[in-house]
Amino acid sequence: MKEFLKDLNKAFENKVRLGIMSVLMVNESVDFTELKNLLGVTDGNLAGHIKYLEKSEFISFEKAFIDNKPNTKYMATKKGRDAFTRHIKAIENLLK
C-alpha cells in the first residue's frame, strides 16, 4: 500500500487544481476565462490555485494582448505532466 501512496501528490488533492491539470493535460494551452468557465469557479479562486501550481512549476503561462485586451494562456510543464501522470497512476493502482 505504501508503494501506491508515494506517488500521490498533495498539489492535486484539491478539486480545482485537479481540474486545472486535467484540462491542461488534454489541451496544449487554455486561457484564464476558458479555465474559469470550464471549472465553474470565481476569478479569485482560480487565480489562487493557478499561483500554487505555478510555484510548484507544474504550469507555465504566456501573456499577450488580443484586440487590446490582456489574455493569459496556461500550459502544463513537463514537470507538471510527469507529476500528474504519476498521481493518476497511483490512484488507478490503489483502486485495483
mmCIF file as gemmi writes it, N, C-alpha and C atoms, coordinates in Angstrom:
data_model
loop_
_atom_site.group_PDB
_atom_site.id
_atom_site.type_symbol
_atom_site.label_atom_id
_atom_site.label_alt_id
_atom_site.label_comp_id
_atom_site.label_asym_id
_atom_site.label_entity_id
_atom_site.label_seq_id
_atom_site.pdbx_PDB_ins_code
_atom_site.Cartn_x
_atom_site.Cartn_y
_atom_site.Cartn_z
_atom_site.occupancy
_atom_site.B_iso_or_equiv
_atom_site.pdbx_formal_charge
_atom_site.auth_seq_id
_atom_site.auth_asym_id
_atom_site.pdbx_PDB_model_num
ATOM 1 N N . MET Axp A 1 ? 0.817 -1.192 0 1 0 ? 1 A 1
ATOM 2 C CA . MET Axp A 1 ? 0 0 0 1 0 ? 1 A 1
ATOM 3 C C . MET Axp A 1 ? 0.865 1.263 0 1 0 ? 1 A 1
ATOM 4 N N . LYS Axp A 2 ? 1.928 1.27 0.787 1 0 ? 2 A 1
ATOM 5 C CA . LYS Axp A 2 ? 2.82 2.426 0.836 1 0 ? 2 A 1
ATOM 6 C C . LYS Axp A 2 ? 3.356 2.765 -0.546 1 0 ? 2 A 1
ATOM 7 N N . GLU Axp A 3 ? 3.624 1.752 -1.338 1 0 ? 3 A 1
ATOM 8 C CA . GLU Axp A 3 ? 4.16 1.935 -2.681 1 0 ? 3 A 1
ATOM 9 C C . GLU Axp A 3 ? 3.229 2.798 -3.535 1 0 ? 3 A 1
ATOM 10 N N . PHE Axp A 4 ? 1.931 2.583 -3.43 1 0 ? 4 A 1
ATOM 11 C CA . PHE Axp A 4 ? 0.961 3.348 -4.213 1 0 ? 4 A 1
ATOM 12 C C . PHE Axp A 4 ? 0.879 4.795 -3.725 1 0 ? 4 A 1
ATOM 13 N N . LEU Axp A 5 ? 0.982 4.983 -2.441 1 0 ? 5 A 1
ATOM 14 C CA . LEU Axp A 5 ? 0.791 6.299 -1.849 1 0 ? 5 A 1
ATOM 15 C C . LEU Axp A 5 ? 1.943 7.258 -2.116 1 0 ? 5 A 1
ATOM 16 N N . LYS Axp A 6 ? 3.123 6.742 -2.381 1 0 ? 6 A 1
ATOM 17 C CA . LYS Axp A 6 ? 4.284 7.619 -2.546 1 0 ? 6 A 1
ATOM 18 C C . LYS Axp A 6 ? 4.16 8.548 -3.752 1 0 ? 6 A 1
ATOM 19 N N . ASP Axp A 7 ? 3.394 8.151 -4.771 1 0 ? 7 A 1
ATOM 20 C CA . ASP Axp A 7 ? 3.256 8.986 -5.955 1 0 ? 7 A 1
ATOM 21 C C . ASP Axp A 7 ? 2.033 9.902 -5.924 1 0 ? 7 A 1
ATOM 22 N N . LEU Axp A 8 ? 1.227 9.808 -4.856 1 0 ? 8 A 1
ATOM 23 C CA . LEU Axp A 8 ? 0.127 10.76 -4.716 1 0 ? 8 A 1
ATOM 24 C C . LEU Axp A 8 ? 0.725 12.121 -4.384 1 0 ? 8 A 1
ATOM 25 N N . ASN Axp A 9 ? 0.26 13.151 -5.047 1 0 ? 9 A 1
ATOM 26 C CA . ASN Axp A 9 ? 0.834 14.476 -4.881 1 0 ? 9 A 1
ATOM 27 C C . ASN Axp A 9 ? -0.187 15.404 -4.233 1 0 ? 9 A 1
ATOM 28 N N . LYS Axp A 10 ? 0.196 16.034 -3.132 1 0 ? 10 A 1
ATOM 29 C CA . LYS Axp A 10 ? -0.709 16.932 -2.404 1 0 ? 10 A 1
ATOM 30 C C . LYS Axp A 10 ? -1.206 18.076 -3.291 1 0 ? 10 A 1
ATOM 31 N N . ALA Axp A 11 ? -0.418 18.476 -4.267 1 0 ? 11 A 1
ATOM 32 C CA . ALA Axp A 11 ? -0.812 19.575 -5.154 1 0 ? 11 A 1
ATOM 33 C C . ALA Axp A 11 ? -2.107 19.273 -5.891 1 0 ? 11 A 1
ATOM 34 N N . PHE Axp A 12 ? -2.406 17.99 -6.081 1 0 ? 12 A 1
ATOM 35 C CA . PHE Axp A 12 ? -3.58 17.612 -6.861 1 0 ? 12 A 1
ATOM 36 C C . PHE Axp A 12 ? -4.726 17.103 -5.986 1 0 ? 12 A 1
ATOM 37 N N . GLU Axp A 13 ? -4.62 17.245 -4.676 1 0 ? 13 A 1
ATOM 38 C CA . GLU Axp A 13 ? -5.69 16.805 -3.782 1 0 ? 13 A 1
ATOM 39 C C . GLU Axp A 13 ? -6.893 17.734 -3.835 1 0 ? 13 A 1
ATOM 40 N N . ASN Axp A 14 ? -6.678 18.991 -4.178 1 0 ? 14 A 1
ATOM 41 C CA . ASN Axp A 14 ? -7.773 19.947 -4.278 1 0 ? 14 A 1
ATOM 42 C C . ASN Axp A 14 ? -8.479 19.768 -5.615 1 0 ? 14 A 1
ATOM 43 N N . LYS Axp A 15 ? -9.813 19.793 -5.611 1 0 ? 15 A 1
ATOM 44 C CA . LYS Axp A 15 ? -10.566 19.513 -6.833 1 0 ? 15 A 1
ATOM 45 C C . LYS Axp A 15 ? -10.351 20.568 -7.916 1 0 ? 15 A 1
ATOM 46 N N . VAL Axp A 16 ? -10.097 21.813 -7.544 1 0 ? 16 A 1
ATOM 47 C CA . VAL Axp A 16 ? -9.858 22.844 -8.562 1 0 ? 16 A 1
ATOM 48 C C . VAL Axp A 16 ? -8.504 22.605 -9.236 1 0 ? 16 A 1
ATOM 49 N N . ARG Axp A 17 ? -7.468 22.321 -8.442 1 0 ? 17 A 1
ATOM 50 C CA . ARG Axp A 17 ? -6.15 22.056 -9.035 1 0 ? 17 A 1
ATOM 51 C C . ARG Axp A 17 ? -6.177 20.773 -9.852 1 0 ? 17 A 1
ATOM 52 N N . LEU Axp A 18 ? -6.915 19.784 -9.387 1 0 ? 18 A 1
ATOM 53 C CA . LEU Axp A 18 ? -7.082 18.545 -10.159 1 0 ? 18 A 1
ATOM 54 C C . LEU Axp A 18 ? -7.756 18.871 -11.495 1 0 ? 18 A 1
ATOM 55 N N . GLY Axp A 19 ? -8.759 19.739 -11.452 1 0 ? 19 A 1
ATOM 56 C CA . GLY Axp A 19 ? -9.46 20.146 -12.667 1 0 ? 19 A 1
ATOM 57 C C . GLY Axp A 19 ? -8.563 20.923 -13.616 1 0 ? 19 A 1
ATOM 58 N N . ILE Axp A 20 ? -7.785 21.856 -13.076 1 0 ? 20 A 1
ATOM 59 C CA . ILE Axp A 20 ? -6.873 22.653 -13.903 1 0 ? 20 A 1
ATOM 60 C C . ILE Axp A 20 ? -5.92 21.724 -14.648 1 0 ? 20 A 1
ATOM 61 N N . MET Axp A 21 ? -5.29 20.817 -13.905 1 0 ? 21 A 1
ATOM 62 C CA . MET Axp A 21 ? -4.324 19.918 -14.534 1 0 ? 21 A 1
ATOM 63 C C . MET Axp A 21 ? -5 18.978 -15.531 1 0 ? 21 A 1
ATOM 64 N N . SER Axp A 22 ? -6.189 18.514 -15.223 1 0 ? 22 A 1
ATOM 65 C CA . SER Axp A 22 ? -6.914 17.635 -16.144 1 0 ? 22 A 1
ATOM 66 C C . SER Axp A 22 ? -7.165 18.346 -17.473 1 0 ? 22 A 1
ATOM 67 N N . VAL Axp A 23 ? -7.589 19.599 -17.392 1 0 ? 23 A 1
ATOM 68 C CA . VAL Axp A 23 ? -7.841 20.377 -18.611 1 0 ? 23 A 1
ATOM 69 C C . VAL Axp A 23 ? -6.548 20.598 -19.387 1 0 ? 23 A 1
ATOM 70 N N . LEU Axp A 24 ? -5.473 20.945 -18.665 1 0 ? 24 A 1
ATOM 71 C CA . LEU Axp A 24 ? -4.207 21.243 -19.342 1 0 ? 24 A 1
ATOM 72 C C . LEU Axp A 24 ? -3.525 19.997 -19.899 1 0 ? 24 A 1
ATOM 73 N N . MET Axp A 25 ? -3.841 18.84 -19.371 1 0 ? 25 A 1
ATOM 74 C CA . MET Axp A 25 ? -3.246 17.597 -19.892 1 0 ? 25 A 1
ATOM 75 C C . MET Axp A 25 ? -3.798 17.246 -21.272 1 0 ? 25 A 1
ATOM 76 N N . VAL Axp A 26 ? -5.011 17.672 -21.565 1 0 ? 26 A 1
ATOM 77 C CA . VAL Axp A 26 ? -5.629 17.303 -22.847 1 0 ? 26 A 1
ATOM 78 C C . VAL Axp A 26 ? -5.701 18.48 -23.822 1 0 ? 26 A 1
ATOM 79 N N . ASN Axp A 27 ? -5.178 19.627 -23.428 1 0 ? 27 A 1
ATOM 80 C CA . ASN Axp A 27 ? -5.127 20.812 -24.286 1 0 ? 27 A 1
ATOM 81 C C . ASN Axp A 27 ? -3.716 21.376 -24.267 1 0 ? 27 A 1
ATOM 82 N N . GLU Axp A 28 ? -3.267 21.856 -25.399 1 0 ? 28 A 1
ATOM 83 C CA . GLU Axp A 28 ? -1.935 22.454 -25.466 1 0 ? 28 A 1
ATOM 84 C C . GLU Axp A 28 ? -1.853 23.68 -24.558 1 0 ? 28 A 1
ATOM 85 N N . SER Axp A 29 ? -2.892 24.511 -24.61 1 0 ? 29 A 1
ATOM 86 C CA . SER Axp A 29 ? -2.979 25.678 -23.732 1 0 ? 29 A 1
ATOM 87 C C . SER Axp A 29 ? -4.444 26.065 -23.588 1 0 ? 29 A 1
ATOM 88 N N . VAL Axp A 30 ? -4.742 26.739 -22.476 1 0 ? 30 A 1
ATOM 89 C CA . VAL Axp A 30 ? -6.104 27.194 -22.206 1 0 ? 30 A 1
ATOM 90 C C . VAL Axp A 30 ? -5.997 28.56 -21.536 1 0 ? 30 A 1
ATOM 91 N N . ASP Axp A 31 ? -6.841 29.503 -21.955 1 0 ? 31 A 1
ATOM 92 C CA . ASP Axp A 31 ? -6.767 30.823 -21.339 1 0 ? 31 A 1
ATOM 93 C C . ASP Axp A 31 ? -7.573 30.869 -20.042 1 0 ? 31 A 1
ATOM 94 N N . PHE Axp A 32 ? -7.334 31.929 -19.284 1 0 ? 32 A 1
ATOM 95 C CA . PHE Axp A 32 ? -7.909 32.063 -17.949 1 0 ? 32 A 1
ATOM 96 C C . PHE Axp A 32 ? -9.432 31.979 -17.978 1 0 ? 32 A 1
ATOM 97 N N . THR Axp A 33 ? -10.045 32.696 -18.89 1 0 ? 33 A 1
ATOM 98 C CA . THR Axp A 33 ? -11.514 32.729 -18.948 1 0 ? 33 A 1
ATOM 99 C C . THR Axp A 33 ? -12.09 31.363 -19.267 1 0 ? 33 A 1
ATOM 100 N N . GLU Axp A 34 ? -11.47 30.665 -20.193 1 0 ? 34 A 1
ATOM 101 C CA . GLU Axp A 34 ? -11.951 29.323 -20.543 1 0 ? 34 A 1
ATOM 102 C C . GLU Axp A 34 ? -11.818 28.372 -19.351 1 0 ? 34 A 1
ATOM 103 N N . LEU Axp A 35 ? -10.682 28.436 -18.647 1 0 ? 35 A 1
ATOM 104 C CA . LEU Axp A 35 ? -10.495 27.608 -17.451 1 0 ? 35 A 1
ATOM 105 C C . LEU Axp A 35 ? -11.566 27.922 -16.409 1 0 ? 35 A 1
ATOM 106 N N . LYS Axp A 36 ? -11.806 29.207 -16.187 1 0 ? 36 A 1
ATOM 107 C CA . LYS Axp A 36 ? -12.799 29.635 -15.203 1 0 ? 36 A 1
ATOM 108 C C . LYS Axp A 36 ? -14.178 29.087 -15.561 1 0 ? 36 A 1
ATOM 109 N N . ASN Axp A 37 ? -14.548 29.185 -16.826 1 0 ? 37 A 1
ATOM 110 C CA . ASN Axp A 37 ? -15.86 28.705 -17.268 1 0 ? 37 A 1
ATOM 111 C C . ASN Axp A 37 ? -15.968 27.184 -17.199 1 0 ? 37 A 1
ATOM 112 N N . LEU Axp A 38 ? -14.913 26.494 -17.607 1 0 ? 38 A 1
ATOM 113 C CA . LEU Axp A 38 ? -14.927 25.023 -17.569 1 0 ? 38 A 1
ATOM 114 C C . LEU Axp A 38 ? -15.062 24.495 -16.144 1 0 ? 38 A 1
ATOM 115 N N . LEU Axp A 39 ? -14.373 25.14 -15.207 1 0 ? 39 A 1
ATOM 116 C CA . LEU Axp A 39 ? -14.35 24.657 -13.829 1 0 ? 39 A 1
ATOM 117 C C . LEU Axp A 39 ? -15.448 25.259 -12.959 1 0 ? 39 A 1
ATOM 118 N N . GLY Axp A 40 ? -16.091 26.316 -13.44 1 0 ? 40 A 1
ATOM 119 C CA . GLY Axp A 40 ? -17.161 26.936 -12.684 1 0 ? 40 A 1
ATOM 120 C C . GLY Axp A 40 ? -16.71 27.555 -11.372 1 0 ? 40 A 1
ATOM 121 N N . VAL Axp A 41 ? -15.584 28.258 -11.412 1 0 ? 41 A 1
ATOM 122 C CA . VAL Axp A 41 ? -15.034 28.889 -10.207 1 0 ? 41 A 1
ATOM 123 C C . VAL Axp A 41 ? -14.925 30.397 -10.424 1 0 ? 41 A 1
ATOM 124 N N . THR Axp A 42 ? -14.69 31.12 -9.332 1 0 ? 42 A 1
ATOM 125 C CA . THR Axp A 42 ? -14.534 32.569 -9.422 1 0 ? 42 A 1
ATOM 126 C C . THR Axp A 42 ? -13.115 32.926 -9.868 1 0 ? 42 A 1
ATOM 127 N N . ASP Axp A 43 ? -12.946 34.164 -10.304 1 0 ? 43 A 1
ATOM 128 C CA . ASP Axp A 43 ? -11.62 34.644 -10.709 1 0 ? 43 A 1
ATOM 129 C C . ASP Axp A 43 ? -10.596 34.464 -9.596 1 0 ? 43 A 1
ATOM 130 N N . GLY Axp A 44 ? -10.958 34.904 -8.39 1 0 ? 44 A 1
ATOM 131 C CA . GLY Axp A 44 ? -10.033 34.836 -7.26 1 0 ? 44 A 1
ATOM 132 C C . GLY Axp A 44 ? -9.673 33.418 -6.871 1 0 ? 44 A 1
ATOM 133 N N . ASN Axp A 45 ? -10.653 32.538 -6.884 1 0 ? 45 A 1
ATOM 134 C CA . ASN Axp A 45 ? -10.416 31.136 -6.545 1 0 ? 45 A 1
ATOM 135 C C . ASN Axp A 45 ? -9.464 30.518 -7.559 1 0 ? 45 A 1
ATOM 136 N N . LEU Axp A 46 ? -9.744 30.72 -8.837 1 0 ? 46 A 1
ATOM 137 C CA . LEU Axp A 46 ? -8.893 30.16 -9.888 1 0 ? 46 A 1
ATOM 138 C C . LEU Axp A 46 ? -7.483 30.734 -9.811 1 0 ? 46 A 1
ATOM 139 N N . ALA Axp A 47 ? -7.389 32.044 -9.614 1 0 ? 47 A 1
ATOM 140 C CA . ALA Axp A 47 ? -6.073 32.699 -9.555 1 0 ? 47 A 1
ATOM 141 C C . ALA Axp A 47 ? -5.207 32.119 -8.434 1 0 ? 47 A 1
ATOM 142 N N . GLY Axp A 48 ? -5.806 31.878 -7.288 1 0 ? 48 A 1
ATOM 143 C CA . GLY Axp A 48 ? -5.056 31.309 -6.161 1 0 ? 48 A 1
ATOM 144 C C . GLY Axp A 48 ? -4.521 29.916 -6.471 1 0 ? 48 A 1
ATOM 145 N N . HIS Axp A 49 ? -5.341 29.087 -7.088 1 0 ? 49 A 1
ATOM 146 C CA . HIS Axp A 49 ? -4.911 27.732 -7.414 1 0 ? 49 A 1
ATOM 147 C C . HIS Axp A 49 ? -3.881 27.728 -8.545 1 0 ? 49 A 1
ATOM 148 N N . ILE Axp A 50 ? -4.033 28.632 -9.492 1 0 ? 50 A 1
ATOM 149 C CA . ILE Axp A 50 ? -3.042 28.754 -10.567 1 0 ? 50 A 1
ATOM 150 C C . ILE Axp A 50 ? -1.699 29.162 -9.969 1 0 ? 50 A 1
ATOM 151 N N . LYS Axp A 51 ? -1.717 30.117 -9.058 1 0 ? 51 A 1
ATOM 152 C CA . LYS Axp A 51 ? -0.466 30.563 -8.421 1 0 ? 51 A 1
ATOM 153 C C . LYS Axp A 51 ? 0.227 29.4 -7.702 1 0 ? 51 A 1
ATOM 154 N N . TYR Axp A 52 ? -0.548 28.572 -7.012 1 0 ? 52 A 1
ATOM 155 C CA . TYR Axp A 52 ? 0.005 27.407 -6.323 1 0 ? 52 A 1
ATOM 156 C C . TYR Axp A 52 ? 0.697 26.472 -7.319 1 0 ? 52 A 1
ATOM 157 N N . LEU Axp A 53 ? 0.031 26.198 -8.441 1 0 ? 53 A 1
ATOM 158 C CA . LEU Axp A 53 ? 0.605 25.294 -9.445 1 0 ? 53 A 1
ATOM 159 C C . LEU Axp A 53 ? 1.809 25.92 -10.139 1 0 ? 53 A 1
ATOM 160 N N . GLU Axp A 54 ? 1.798 27.244 -10.314 1 0 ? 54 A 1
ATOM 161 C CA . GLU Axp A 54 ? 2.953 27.936 -10.899 1 0 ? 54 A 1
ATOM 162 C C . GLU Axp A 54 ? 4.161 27.827 -9.972 1 0 ? 54 A 1
ATOM 163 N N . LYS Axp A 55 ? 3.953 28.068 -8.673 1 0 ? 55 A 1
ATOM 164 C CA . LYS Axp A 55 ? 5.053 27.983 -7.707 1 0 ? 55 A 1
ATOM 165 C C . LYS Axp A 55 ? 5.636 26.578 -7.657 1 0 ? 55 A 1
ATOM 166 N N . SER Axp A 56 ? 4.792 25.577 -7.883 1 0 ? 56 A 1
ATOM 167 C CA . SER Axp A 56 ? 5.254 24.186 -7.918 1 0 ? 56 A 1
ATOM 168 C C . SER Axp A 56 ? 5.908 23.835 -9.249 1 0 ? 56 A 1
ATOM 169 N N . GLU Axp A 57 ? 5.885 24.786 -10.179 1 0 ? 57 A 1
ATOM 170 C CA . GLU Axp A 57 ? 6.425 24.619 -11.532 1 0 ? 57 A 1
ATOM 171 C C . GLU Axp A 57 ? 5.699 23.53 -12.315 1 0 ? 57 A 1
ATOM 172 N N . PHE Axp A 58 ? 4.411 23.358 -12.027 1 0 ? 58 A 1
ATOM 173 C CA . PHE Axp A 58 ? 3.601 22.38 -12.74 1 0 ? 58 A 1
ATOM 174 C C . PHE Axp A 58 ? 2.898 22.998 -13.942 1 0 ? 58 A 1
ATOM 175 N N . ILE Axp A 59 ? 2.736 24.329 -13.943 1 0 ? 59 A 1
ATOM 176 C CA . ILE Axp A 59 ? 2.172 25.012 -15.099 1 0 ? 59 A 1
ATOM 177 C C . ILE Axp A 59 ? 3.001 26.25 -15.409 1 0 ? 59 A 1
ATOM 178 N N . SER Axp A 60 ? 2.905 26.689 -16.649 1 0 ? 60 A 1
ATOM 179 C CA . SER Axp A 60 ? 3.55 27.932 -17.068 1 0 ? 60 A 1
ATOM 180 C C . SER Axp A 60 ? 2.487 28.772 -17.775 1 0 ? 60 A 1
ATOM 181 N N . PHE Axp A 61 ? 2.85 30.001 -18.108 1 0 ? 61 A 1
ATOM 182 C CA . PHE Axp A 61 ? 1.865 30.871 -18.75 1 0 ? 61 A 1
ATOM 183 C C . PHE Axp A 61 ? 2.524 31.759 -19.787 1 0 ? 61 A 1
ATOM 184 N N . GLU Axp A 62 ? 1.698 32.275 -20.695 1 0 ? 62 A 1
ATOM 185 C CA . GLU Axp A 62 ? 2.111 33.268 -21.683 1 0 ? 62 A 1
ATOM 186 C C . GLU Axp A 62 ? 1.086 34.384 -21.651 1 0 ? 62 A 1
ATOM 187 N N . LYS Axp A 63 ? 1.567 35.61 -21.596 1 0 ? 63 A 1
ATOM 188 C CA . LYS Axp A 63 ? 0.669 36.762 -21.61 1 0 ? 63 A 1
ATOM 189 C C . LYS Axp A 63 ? 0.75 37.427 -22.981 1 0 ? 63 A 1
ATOM 190 N N . ALA Axp A 64 ? -0.411 37.852 -23.475 1 0 ? 64 A 1
ATOM 191 C CA . ALA Axp A 64 ? -0.481 38.533 -24.766 1 0 ? 64 A 1
ATOM 192 C C . ALA Axp A 64 ? -1.673 39.481 -24.739 1 0 ? 64 A 1
ATOM 193 N N . PHE Axp A 65 ? -1.788 40.279 -25.781 1 0 ? 65 A 1
ATOM 194 C CA . PHE Axp A 65 ? -2.954 41.134 -25.938 1 0 ? 65 A 1
ATOM 195 C C . PHE Axp A 65 ? -3.698 40.697 -27.183 1 0 ? 65 A 1
ATOM 196 N N . ILE Axp A 66 ? -5 40.516 -27.05 1 0 ? 66 A 1
ATOM 197 C CA . ILE Axp A 66 ? -5.854 40.174 -28.177 1 0 ? 66 A 1
ATOM 198 C C . ILE Axp A 66 ? -6.908 41.275 -28.263 1 0 ? 66 A 1
ATOM 199 N N . ASP Axp A 67 ? -6.922 41.987 -29.381 1 0 ? 67 A 1
ATOM 200 C CA . ASP Axp A 67 ? -7.82 43.137 -29.545 1 0 ? 67 A 1
ATOM 201 C C . ASP Axp A 67 ? -7.689 44.108 -28.378 1 0 ? 67 A 1
ATOM 202 N N . ASN Axp A 68 ? -6.466 44.428 -28.021 1 0 ? 68 A 1
ATOM 203 C CA . ASN Axp A 68 ? -6.14 45.364 -26.934 1 0 ? 68 A 1
ATOM 204 C C . ASN Axp A 68 ? -6.619 44.904 -25.559 1 0 ? 68 A 1
ATOM 205 N N . LYS Axp A 69 ? -6.921 43.624 -25.411 1 0 ? 69 A 1
ATOM 206 C CA . LYS Axp A 69 ? -7.319 43.081 -24.112 1 0 ? 69 A 1
ATOM 207 C C . LYS Axp A 69 ? -6.27 42.07 -23.666 1 0 ? 69 A 1
ATOM 208 N N . PRO Axp A 70 ? -5.903 42.101 -22.386 1 0 ? 70 A 1
ATOM 209 C CA . PRO Axp A 70 ? -4.918 41.123 -21.91 1 0 ? 70 A 1
ATOM 210 C C . PRO Axp A 70 ? -5.48 39.702 -21.964 1 0 ? 70 A 1
ATOM 211 N N . ASN Axp A 71 ? -4.616 38.775 -22.339 1 0 ? 71 A 1
ATOM 212 C CA . ASN Axp A 71 ? -5.011 37.367 -22.417 1 0 ? 71 A 1
ATOM 213 C C . ASN Axp A 71 ? -3.858 36.53 -21.871 1 0 ? 71 A 1
ATOM 214 N N . THR Axp A 72 ? -4.159 35.679 -20.919 1 0 ? 72 A 1
ATOM 215 C CA . THR Axp A 72 ? -3.142 34.803 -20.34 1 0 ? 72 A 1
ATOM 216 C C . THR Axp A 72 ? -3.501 33.365 -20.644 1 0 ? 72 A 1
ATOM 217 N N . LYS Axp A 73 ? -2.557 32.653 -21.27 1 0 ? 73 A 1
ATOM 218 C CA . LYS Axp A 73 ? -2.736 31.237 -21.579 1 0 ? 73 A 1
ATOM 219 C C . LYS Axp A 73 ? -1.874 30.421 -20.627 1 0 ? 73 A 1
ATOM 220 N N . TYR Axp A 74 ? -2.403 29.288 -20.21 1 0 ? 74 A 1
ATOM 221 C CA . TYR Axp A 74 ? -1.693 28.403 -19.296 1 0 ? 74 A 1
ATOM 222 C C . TYR Axp A 74 ? -1.406 27.08 -19.978 1 0 ? 74 A 1
ATOM 223 N N . MET Axp A 75 ? -0.251 26.506 -19.669 1 0 ? 75 A 1
ATOM 224 C CA . MET Axp A 75 ? 0.177 25.222 -20.2 1 0 ? 75 A 1
ATOM 225 C C . MET Axp A 75 ? 0.754 24.374 -19.074 1 0 ? 75 A 1
ATOM 226 N N . ALA Axp A 76 ? 0.589 23.073 -19.179 1 0 ? 76 A 1
ATOM 227 C CA . ALA Axp A 76 ? 1.238 22.164 -18.232 1 0 ? 76 A 1
ATOM 228 C C . ALA Axp A 76 ? 2.707 22.036 -18.632 1 0 ? 76 A 1
ATOM 229 N N . THR Axp A 77 ? 3.599 22.103 -17.66 1 0 ? 77 A 1
ATOM 230 C CA . THR Axp A 77 ? 5.025 21.911 -17.928 1 0 ? 77 A 1
ATOM 231 C C . THR Axp A 77 ? 5.334 20.41 -17.971 1 0 ? 77 A 1
ATOM 232 N N . LYS Axp A 78 ? 6.516 20.064 -18.414 1 0 ? 78 A 1
ATOM 233 C CA . LYS Axp A 78 ? 6.915 18.649 -18.405 1 0 ? 78 A 1
ATOM 234 C C . LYS Axp A 78 ? 6.887 18.115 -16.973 1 0 ? 78 A 1
ATOM 235 N N . LYS Axp A 79 ? 7.401 18.915 -16.032 1 0 ? 79 A 1
ATOM 236 C CA . LYS Axp A 79 ? 7.391 18.514 -14.621 1 0 ? 79 A 1
ATOM 237 C C . LYS Axp A 79 ? 5.955 18.28 -14.146 1 0 ? 79 A 1
ATOM 238 N N . GLY Axp A 80 ? 5.054 19.166 -14.528 1 0 ? 80 A 1
ATOM 239 C CA . GLY Axp A 80 ? 3.656 19.039 -14.142 1 0 ? 80 A 1
ATOM 240 C C . GLY Axp A 80 ? 2.994 17.824 -14.77 1 0 ? 80 A 1
ATOM 241 N N . ARG Axp A 81 ? 3.262 17.592 -16.057 1 0 ? 81 A 1
ATOM 242 C CA . ARG Axp A 81 ? 2.695 16.427 -16.751 1 0 ? 81 A 1
ATOM 243 C C . ARG Axp A 81 ? 3.172 15.126 -16.104 1 0 ? 81 A 1
ATOM 244 N N . ASP Axp A 82 ? 4.461 15.078 -15.799 1 0 ? 82 A 1
ATOM 245 C CA . ASP Axp A 82 ? 5.018 13.868 -15.181 1 0 ? 82 A 1
ATOM 246 C C . ASP Axp A 82 ? 4.411 13.629 -13.792 1 0 ? 82 A 1
ATOM 247 N N . ALA Axp A 83 ? 4.332 14.677 -12.984 1 0 ? 83 A 1
ATOM 248 C CA . ALA Axp A 83 ? 3.789 14.551 -11.625 1 0 ? 83 A 1
ATOM 249 C C . ALA Axp A 83 ? 2.311 14.158 -11.669 1 0 ? 83 A 1
ATOM 250 N N . PHE Axp A 84 ? 1.556 14.756 -12.586 1 0 ? 84 A 1
ATOM 251 C CA . PHE Axp A 84 ? 0.132 14.465 -12.674 1 0 ? 84 A 1
ATOM 252 C C . PHE Axp A 84 ? -0.093 13.034 -13.172 1 0 ? 84 A 1
ATOM 253 N N . THR Axp A 85 ? 0.699 12.602 -14.129 1 0 ? 85 A 1
ATOM 254 C CA . THR Axp A 85 ? 0.587 11.229 -14.633 1 0 ? 85 A 1
ATOM 255 C C . THR Axp A 85 ? 0.874 10.226 -13.524 1 0 ? 85 A 1
ATOM 256 N N . ARG Axp A 86 ? 1.921 10.48 -12.726 1 0 ? 86 A 1
ATOM 257 C CA . ARG Axp A 86 ? 2.234 9.596 -11.589 1 0 ? 86 A 1
ATOM 258 C C . ARG Axp A 86 ? 1.087 9.589 -10.582 1 0 ? 86 A 1
ATOM 259 N N . HIS Axp A 87 ? 0.51 10.745 -10.328 1 0 ? 87 A 1
ATOM 260 C CA . HIS Axp A 87 ? -0.601 10.876 -9.381 1 0 ? 87 A 1
ATOM 261 C C . HIS Axp A 87 ? -1.8 10.043 -9.845 1 0 ? 87 A 1
ATOM 262 N N . ILE Axp A 88 ? -2.175 10.175 -11.094 1 0 ? 88 A 1
ATOM 263 C CA . ILE Axp A 88 ? -3.323 9.453 -11.639 1 0 ? 88 A 1
ATOM 264 C C . ILE Axp A 88 ? -3.045 7.937 -11.649 1 0 ? 88 A 1
ATOM 265 N N . LYS Axp A 89 ? -1.833 7.552 -12.013 1 0 ? 89 A 1
ATOM 266 C CA . LYS Axp A 89 ? -1.482 6.12 -11.996 1 0 ? 89 A 1
ATOM 267 C C . LYS Axp A 89 ? -1.534 5.56 -10.584 1 0 ? 89 A 1
ATOM 268 N N . ALA Axp A 90 ? -1.123 6.352 -9.601 1 0 ? 90 A 1
ATOM 269 C CA . ALA Axp A 90 ? -1.172 5.916 -8.205 1 0 ? 90 A 1
ATOM 270 C C . ALA Axp A 90 ? -2.614 5.685 -7.773 1 0 ? 90 A 1
ATOM 271 N N . ILE Axp A 91 ? -3.505 6.573 -8.175 1 0 ? 91 A 1
ATOM 272 C CA . ILE Axp A 91 ? -4.935 6.404 -7.85 1 0 ? 91 A 1
ATOM 273 C C . ILE Axp A 91 ? -5.473 5.15 -8.531 1 0 ? 91 A 1
ATOM 274 N N . GLU Axp A 92 ? -5.131 4.959 -9.803 1 0 ? 92 A 1
ATOM 275 C CA . GLU Axp A 92 ? -5.596 3.768 -10.528 1 0 ? 92 A 1
ATOM 276 C C . GLU Axp A 92 ? -5.097 2.489 -9.85 1 0 ? 92 A 1
ATOM 277 N N . ASN Axp A 93 ? -3.833 2.468 -9.461 1 0 ? 93 A 1
ATOM 278 C CA . ASN Axp A 93 ? -3.262 1.289 -8.792 1 0 ? 93 A 1
ATOM 279 C C . ASN Axp A 93 ? -3.908 1.045 -7.434 1 0 ? 93 A 1
ATOM 280 N N . LEU Axp A 94 ? -4.222 2.106 -6.741 1 0 ? 94 A 1
ATOM 281 C CA . LEU Axp A 94 ? -4.862 1.993 -5.441 1 0 ? 94 A 1
ATOM 282 C C . LEU Axp A 94 ? -6.251 1.381 -5.572 1 0 ? 94 A 1
ATOM 283 N N . LEU Axp A 95 ? -6.935 1.693 -6.665 1 0 ? 95 A 1
ATOM 284 C CA . LEU Axp A 95 ? -8.295 1.199 -6.883 1 0 ? 95 A 1
ATOM 285 C C . LEU Axp A 95 ? -8.347 -0.262 -7.373 1 0 ? 95 A 1
ATOM 286 N N . LYS Axp A 96 ? -7.214 -0.776 -7.817 1 0 ? 96 A 1
ATOM 287 C CA . LYS Axp A 96 ? -7.19 -2.162 -8.331 1 0 ? 96 A 1
ATOM 288 C C . LYS Axp A 96 ? -7.273 -3.166 -7.217 1 0 ? 96 A 1
